[in-house]
Amino acid sequence: MNESTSRKTAGTPSGTSSSVDFGYEQVPAHEKARRVREVFDSVADKYDIMNDLMSAGVHRLWKRYALGQTGLRPGHWALDVAGGTGDLAAGMAEQVGDAGLVVLSDINAAMLEVGRDRLLDRGLLRNVRFSLANAECLPFADDTFDCVTIGFGLRNVTDKAAALASMRRVLKPGGRVLILEFSKPTFPGLKPVYDLYSFNVLPWLGARIARDAQSYQYLAESIRRFPDQQTLLGLMREAGLEDCRHENLSGGIVALHRGFKY
């Protein structure tokens, strides 16, 4: 597998004119991928710092927990979709070892470049490849990967059903899809506190650290527009994944969904 795949896969797969959510705004479906790319072009160089600040470092615990559920062993192949700066890819690279392979894919070239630099600094490029790719039309053969992950990226995808179907297609029989994503708080009294934090503190941090309050306003809105835990389970089953289940983390602020291909 080449380090980079054809850039034609990074566009929106269809030119539909229907409207979709971009945060609280409605935009033509063919515009969303471009606008998401602009958001992450803007925040790529401060993305990791902002993640630590926004979550007080807890995002590392969420990702560590997800990595504990991959089922990966030495020699396996894994794909991290919308993998950004590579936290999950790095963990999986250590799990599969030198005999295995991890592909870090993202639709955003700036994020992918930051991810490559981070993995290079950690000495993990020996078994990692990179792909500029749209989650809705992954440029890999059927039945290729033992595990496919997507961490905090599915909510930015235009056609989530297409992305889930694409992830299932490239999964080997017996493999699993893991979706780590912000979800709907279930702990009593947590939602108003979480809303206050999301719509006041996050844009404030974005303005001062990333010099971009608007992008972090979008990120807060995109979380609210994302399907809740049960709805996402339904989408996974419709995509053909089986034995689908989820676990709430941090009172439902984040959920880990998993599904299998048999």
Secondary structure, DSSP 8 states (H G I E B T S, - for coil): --SS--GGGGS-S-----EEEETTEEEEHHHHHHHHHHHHHHHGGGHHHHHHHHHTTHHHHHHHHHHTTS---TT-EEEEET-TT-HHHHHHHHHH-TTSEEEEEES-HHHHHHHHHHHHHTT-GGGEEEEE--GGG--S-TT-EEEEEEES-GGG-S-HHHHHHHHHHHEEEEEEEEEEEE----STTHHHHHHHIIIIIHHHHIIIIIS-HHHHHHHHHHHHHS--HHHHHHHHHHTT-EEEEEEEEGGGTEEEEEEE--
